Amino acid sequence: MKLLLAMSLLVGSLSGPGDPDPPSAAYDGSAGETDVSTPRVLTADVDVNGVLDEPAWAEAAVLQGFTQYDPSEGTPASQRTEVLVFTTSDAIYFGIRAFDTDPRRIRATLAQRDNATESDDWVRIILDTFDDQRRAYVFTVNPLGVQHDGLWIEGKSSRRGGFGDPIDDNPDFIWDSSGRLEDWGYAVEVRVPFKTMRFRRQSVQQWGVQVVRNIQRFGYKESWSPITANQANKLTQAGKLLELQDLNPGLFMEINPEVTGKRLGVEDSETGEFIHENAEGSFGLNFTYGVTPNLRFDATYNPDFSQVEADAGQIAVNERFAIFFPEKRPFFLEGTEIFNLPQQLVYTRTIVDPLGGAKLTGKVGGFDIGYLGAVDRLADVDDDDAGRNVFVNLVRARRDLGRASNLGLIYTDRTRSRDLYNRVGGADARIVFARRYTVELMGAGSITGDAPGSSLTGGLLMAKINRSGRNLSFGGGLEDTHPDFRASSGFLRRIGDTRLQGEVRYNWWGQPGALLERWGPTIELEGYWDHDAFWGGQGLKEGQLQARFSTSFRGNVSVWITGTREIFDYGAEKYDGLYVGNPDDPDGQARPFYPDQSLFKAMNGLRIFSFVGGIGAVRGRLGFTWKETPIFDRALRVPVEAANSFQGEIGATVYPTRSLSTELGFRYLQLARQSDGSRYSTATIPRLRVQYQFTKAWYLRTILEYGSQEAADLRDPESGEPLYLCGDDDCDPRDGATDNELYGDVLLGYEPSPGTVFYVGYTRQMKETDAFRFRDINAVADGLFVKVSYRFRL
């Protein structure tokens, strides 16, 4: 019988979509058959090569009956998909046959790991190994077997403003995959070792499972277990892998030594001479030990992050608050989902130059626990701090409640000395009820030592509620921080403010195959008060009404049109220390500065943005924004003068061949004063990224970016006189700044698996006085490095 089944599967892997139905061990998701009796194969000699021809596949369960959930919900899948699954003593295997009625239009590129899902077709396997509907492993494969992995974290904000999935795609895992294009579609094989995942210590257990297929040319997403947007938690809609027996990863230990050699060049700040330092080498070590199948210990010594790609340049000529950059460094990414909070009290990029660190993360019973400690080397400190380090400790515990809710505690400690420290303690809760409603609550307090015998204390409060729905969704919330609240280990853009926000969204859906697939409006109201003013019943200082109309067209094309109306109303006390003219000038007539607030009480804006998921070998975006906006004093963060802002952005990723990708981007911003039409600031940032993928492991990448940002001096809009900011000792003019910087790097990389790498790279930063003249370009920094590391797994 097994021989007959094997022959049937082999024929199915070689023929077209009109084949006979698969074997009887099949589970039709569209019919609600989502509880899978998981076969266990004692002997499985499977070569992961994309050809499902081994006898072990004859014993696999078959998942079929996919349905579409985006853009149409609940309709039969446009293309047939079959997924085979079985386990062995050390791994779980998946075999996918993705049939296609037009195989020539399948999108498939040979790309670097984690870089194919934005442009290609793919199949995604989601495994909820604790079956707690809160966190799951995500393994995504394109038709050529290129991997993209991460963690599904319920409660995490998606990258697409509510339309995407809550996936953190930064963690990397060790697993095997391969894919093949066929004349009927494509086939993929996946092997995930049990060592790669965490799960319960039970002899018999069940996992949540979901399989999703993306058809890039249409923008269609289809799932095995039906998905509806009328439920807040998609993991509760997954199927089950039952009867998983004796899952034993055995001893789990990884040792990852790394050796880096580099030679750096810097510009001498006094002489302006460019000097190359002597070549130097360094040794680092990462260590991971599986204390139990669901609890892991990680440690690092002298970690090197030279292979991490530089952050793309950000426009900052009129930015009042800090700009967020995501964490990319490997050590800090493992297990970080435990530190996911409604407010970001943990932001590991505050650990800038770690000497070493250690982590313990995992699940014990119904508790998620996490500890991260690090020693951060200080840079650019005064003589009193020379030789001192910052000691960082982060502690997190979270308890599962009910089907999808939880309650958590957080403690962070960042200490430089006995008198210089920041400590934060807090509690948070996420409550899901009636399947579609989510309530998030958080409270925290901080104590900060900023001088001998002196400390500050403050608090944070947050409450939000959201309703999920395919047609109607809405939400609102309150966020409040005391002016003395500090979170030195976190990232909070605004301190001392109270924010109220509410949003209502409604979507209409077209018929399957219609030109217009989805359209609908979104209305959002947002207001900011000073903390004391809000609780004292006083008026707001900033408010915004935003109306957005979004549409999605057939062929994976989306357009957003957004209109805004903003008001700003700051009291005179916010301008303390700001003067028209220099008070230190004995012959001057300096006076306190306070602009006419009526200039900022009716500021309108319009934004048009479009995204094209793929026209042939091109994926692109195009956006334009016009708005009335204040020019801000960045130190006091107050509006000084009204301006008109014009901003444009364009980007395209072109795939001339399956191995070559070219990303082109251009952003431009100009602010013109409303008083006389003169230009206050401009920012121009073109960026080019080219990568050639020789194999899935070998690649060559180069990046060129030019950042030109210029801002004029701040002035009184009525008299045109310059502004000065005065402190206890002196007065400084509010001068503008010019920065024309050219950045380039080239990297030859070999990365067969996470942690096993060989890199040779060169980076150079240059500046010039006049933008885009390409004359008198002076180097300010460069670096040549070689890195080798190998990940030993026991």
Summary of the structure (lengths in Angstrom):
residues: 794
radius of gyration: 28.2
end to end distance: 38.0
largest distance: 103.4
contacts: 2638
relative contact order: 0.09
helix: 7%
strand: 54%
